[in-house]
Amino acid sequence: MSVLVLYEPNYDGGAGLEHGSLLPLSQPSNRGRGSPKGRLLIVLGNPFSGDSVQCLQTLDEPPRLLKLSSGLVTNEVASVQPTLYKTAGKLLSLLEPQLRHYNTSAIHFVGHSLAGGVASLAATILDGSIPMPKAKKSKRDKKSKSSKPVEETETSKDDIDSTSKNATKTLKPDDDDQQEIVMEPLNGLGRARSSALMLGGPPCLSSNVLAAFCTSFINGDDIVCRTSQESIDRLVGRMERNLYGGFVGKNFGWMSDTLSMTVSGLQSHAHGSEGEEVKLSVPGRAYLVRPRRLGNICSIHEVGNLKKGGREALREALLWQMHDVLLSKSMWKHHSLESYIQGLDRVQLRGVVDYDSGDGLE
């Protein structure tokens, strides 16, 4: 996965939950006080660009359960997509020098497809909402530990990037120093300063972790945004019923498929937040961009785990099938980065017209 890190020293906008909001613009009196805090902009490249099979194979994994150290419920658990979670830990370990050097600046991650999932999980770890991945010890480490219990254990080469940064680091002082220097762990280092923008990212975090500082966009019938091991299993079940259902199943299978997806959506909507700690969803505030055939425009609707009820939640479960894979001609076309850029460019908000037309605001 390619990583591009940019530092903007003159950035004086919001951070964390307020990153990208209009609130700083509406309070000009607060701007200009003191020096700008700056911003670290971390852009991630999609590691599986053009390889749809590898992308789906990566997402076809059972969720990994984590024990949360923060929250209202004791020993609360959450689930994450295991491969993306491990990659997010390696990314933070790689960027640790920059993160510690600019420890008062806003930190914003941007990614498309699976890189978007890594971006959201990295921001969630930095905010302290979920812990850092723990490194697994190799067999050689266990052997050395049993023979020499005094020596420190080493981590395996594959997991060296995700060494337990979650533990507090202690630096040995010089002879002249009287106190040890204790470094803050990476988990929570960017609290209230971290945010992420995800385009076409997969479900990678359970909905009981709100992560409102993450913003996710879903374009039309994008397959990746609806793909998890659970949704793939349901898709396989529907296809088997259609293929091996005899004459009726082969000729009228699309009707039963539509009915089963509608029933599944109704059940998901009726159960609400039941068992949400083991179900992966698109993190943060999610917005669905719907291309329209007429007028060459797109509409936008808020969906996702922060939209707990109302008409949009019902449409999300029944009409848009946000929790099931839609087999359509545009499911991969809508996933391309170019399609996201064109779709967001054609979004038409209510009460607002394009300035290019010369009409301004209504």
Secondary structure as the mmCIF struct_conf table of DSSP 4:
data_model
#
loop_
_struct_conf.conf_type_id
_struct_conf.id
_struct_conf.beg_label_comp_id
_struct_conf.beg_label_asym_id
_struct_conf.beg_label_seq_id
_struct_conf.end_label_comp_id
_struct_conf.end_label_asym_id
_struct_conf.end_label_seq_id
STRN STRN1 VAL A 3 GLU A 8
TURN_TY1_P TURN_TY1_P1 PRO A 9 ASN A 10
BEND BEND1 GLY A 13 GLY A 13
HELX_RH_3T_P HELX_RH_3T_P1 GLY A 16 GLU A 18
TURN_TY1_P TURN_TY1_P2 HIS A 19 GLY A 20
BEND BEND2 LEU A 22 LEU A 22
TURN_TY1_P TURN_TY1_P3 LEU A 23 LEU A 23
HELX_RH_3T_P HELX_RH_3T_P2 PRO A 24 SER A 26
HELX_RH_3T_P HELX_RH_3T_P3 PRO A 28 ASN A 30
TURN_TY1_P TURN_TY1_P4 ARG A 31 GLY A 32
BEND BEND3 ARG A 33 GLY A 34
STRN STRN2 ARG A 39 LEU A 44
TURN_TY1_P TURN_TY1_P5 PRO A 47 GLY A 50
HELX_RH_AL_P HELX_RH_AL_P1 SER A 52 LEU A 59
BEND BEND4 GLU A 61 GLU A 61
HELX_LH_PP_P HELX_LH_PP_P1 PRO A 62 PRO A 63
STRN STRN3 ARG A 64 LYS A 67
BEND BEND5 SER A 69 VAL A 73
TURN_TY1_P TURN_TY1_P6 THR A 74 ASN A 75
STRN STRN4 VAL A 77 VAL A 80
HELX_RH_AL_P HELX_RH_AL_P2 PRO A 82 LEU A 94
TURN_TY1_P TURN_TY1_P7 LEU A 95 LEU A 95
HELX_RH_AL_P HELX_RH_AL_P3 GLU A 96 HIS A 101
TURN_TY1_P TURN_TY1_P8 TYR A 102 THR A 104
BEND BEND6 SER A 105 SER A 105
STRN STRN5 ALA A 106 HIS A 112
TURN_TY1_P TURN_TY1_P9 SER A 113 SER A 113
HELX_RH_AL_P HELX_RH_AL_P4 LEU A 114 ASP A 127
TURN_TY1_P TURN_TY1_P10 GLY A 128 GLY A 128
BEND BEND7 SER A 129 ILE A 130
HELX_LH_PP_P HELX_LH_PP_P2 PRO A 131 SER A 138
HELX_RH_AL_P HELX_RH_AL_P5 LYS A 139 SER A 147
TURN_TY1_P TURN_TY1_P11 PRO A 149 VAL A 150
BEND BEND8 GLU A 151 GLU A 151
HELX_LH_PP_P HELX_LH_PP_P3 GLU A 152 THR A 153
HELX_RH_3T_P HELX_RH_3T_P4 LYS A 157 SER A 162
TURN_TY1_P TURN_TY1_P12 LYS A 165 ASN A 166
BEND BEND9 ALA A 167 ALA A 167
HELX_LH_PP_P HELX_LH_PP_P4 THR A 168 THR A 168
STRN STRN6 LYS A 169 LEU A 171
HELX_LH_PP_P HELX_LH_PP_P5 LYS A 172 PRO A 173
BEND BEND10 ASP A 175 ASP A 176
BEND BEND11 GLN A 179 GLN A 179
HELX_LH_PP_P HELX_LH_PP_P6 GLU A 180 GLU A 180
STRN STRN7 ILE A 181 MET A 183
HELX_LH_PP_P HELX_LH_PP_P7 GLU A 184 PRO A 185
BEND BEND12 LEU A 186 LEU A 186
TURN_TY1_P TURN_TY1_P13 ASN A 187 ARG A 193
STRN STRN8 SER A 194 LEU A 199
BEND BEND13 GLY A 200 GLY A 200
HELX_LH_PP_P HELX_LH_PP_P8 GLY A 201 PRO A 203
STRN STRN9 LEU A 205 SER A 206
TURN_TY1_P TURN_TY1_P14 SER A 207 ASN A 208
BEND BEND14 VAL A 209 VAL A 209
TURN_TY1_P TURN_TY1_P15 ALA A 212 PHE A 213
STRN STRN10 CYS A 214 ASN A 219
TURN_TY1_P TURN_TY1_P16 GLY A 220 ASP A 221
BEND BEND15 ILE A 223 ILE A 223
HELX_RH_3T_P HELX_RH_3T_P5 VAL A 224 ARG A 226
HELX_RH_AL_P HELX_RH_AL_P6 GLN A 229 LEU A 243
BEND BEND16 TYR A 244 GLY A 245
HELX_RH_AL_P HELX_RH_AL_P7 GLY A 246 HIS A 271
TURN_TY1_P TURN_TY1_P17 GLY A 272 GLY A 275
HELX_RH_3T_P HELX_RH_3T_P6 GLU A 276 VAL A 278
BEND BEND17 LYS A 279 LYS A 279
STRN STRN11 LEU A 280 SER A 281
BEND BEND18 GLY A 284 GLY A 284
STRN STRN12 ARG A 285 PRO A 291
BEND BEND19 ARG A 293 LEU A 294
TURN_TY1_P TURN_TY1_P18 GLY A 295 ASN A 296
STRN STRN13 CYS A 298 VAL A 303
BEND BEND20 GLY A 304 GLY A 304
TURN_TY1_P TURN_TY1_P19 ASN A 305 LEU A 306
BEND BEND21 GLY A 309 GLY A 310
HELX_RH_AL_P HELX_RH_AL_P8 ARG A 311 LEU A 318
TURN_TY1_P TURN_TY1_P20 LEU A 319 LEU A 319
BEND BEND22 TRP A 320 TRP A 320
TURN_TY1_P TURN_TY1_P21 MET A 322 HIS A 323
BEND BEND23 ASP A 324 ASP A 324
TURN_TY1_P TURN_TY1_P22 LYS A 329 TRP A 332
HELX_RH_3T_P HELX_RH_3T_P7 LYS A 333 HIS A 335
BEND BEND24 SER A 336 SER A 336
HELX_RH_AL_P HELX_RH_AL_P9 LEU A 337 ASP A 345
TURN_TY1_P TURN_TY1_P23 ARG A 346 ARG A 346
STRN STRN14 VAL A 347 VAL A 347
TURN_TY1_P TURN_TY1_P24 ARG A 350 GLY A 351
STRN STRN15 VAL A 352 VAL A 352
HELX_RH_3T_P HELX_RH_3T_P8 TYR A 355 SER A 357
TURN_TY1_P TURN_TY1_P25 GLY A 358 GLY A 358
STRN STRN16 LEU A 361 LEU A 361
#
